[in-house]
Amino acid sequence: MNDFSINGALTVQTAEAWRVRLVARQAIVRDLAIDLQAVTEYDVFGLQLLWSARCSAAAHGGSLHLRQAGDVFAAACAAAGFAPAAFEIVSVSP
């Protein structure tokens, strides 16, 4: 499994830049683990980006796992109506 790290905000202002990087990475690796430990903020656009990347990986026979999602991720999911359990979370930081 290949690692990919996201840091800072994952919001409408940054989602497109992260999308370009994720698409490029997913073009060369089948299975990807995204480390979210350094993400400081999410909005629905950031969550949608992660969901889309997960669906894209599955559609191409791969997988996408989230690492170190943590409380900020859980709170953003709750606020947006996403179920964190829908994502494959490898580990959650305390």
Secondary structure, DSSP 8 states (H G I E B T S, - for coil): -EEEEEEEEESTTTHHHHHHHHHHHHHH-SEEEEEEEEEEEE-HHHHHHHHHHHHHHHHTT-EEEEES-HHHHHHHHHHHT--GGGS-EEE---
